[in-house]
């Protein structure tokens, strides 16, 4: 599901990557997507209580945020250059599966 139906093909690819990472952590939730053209990125969030969020850049770098973080502060953090290592998602998913 996309909040922004005017995503380019590349933005859709980035959104798919974001959905993939979020699905690893909390499967089964619906998604919203918004293009962030000024950031050369997309913002993807899980709908519903406790859903997480992620920004995926043109270079496929990502910034993960919990549901406690709001969109605008997350974008500000993105602008500082902070990123989440992709390996963190696999590690977190493996830990979740062990429980």
Order of alpha helices (4+ residues) and beta strands (2+ residues): alpha-beta-beta-beta-beta-alpha-alpha
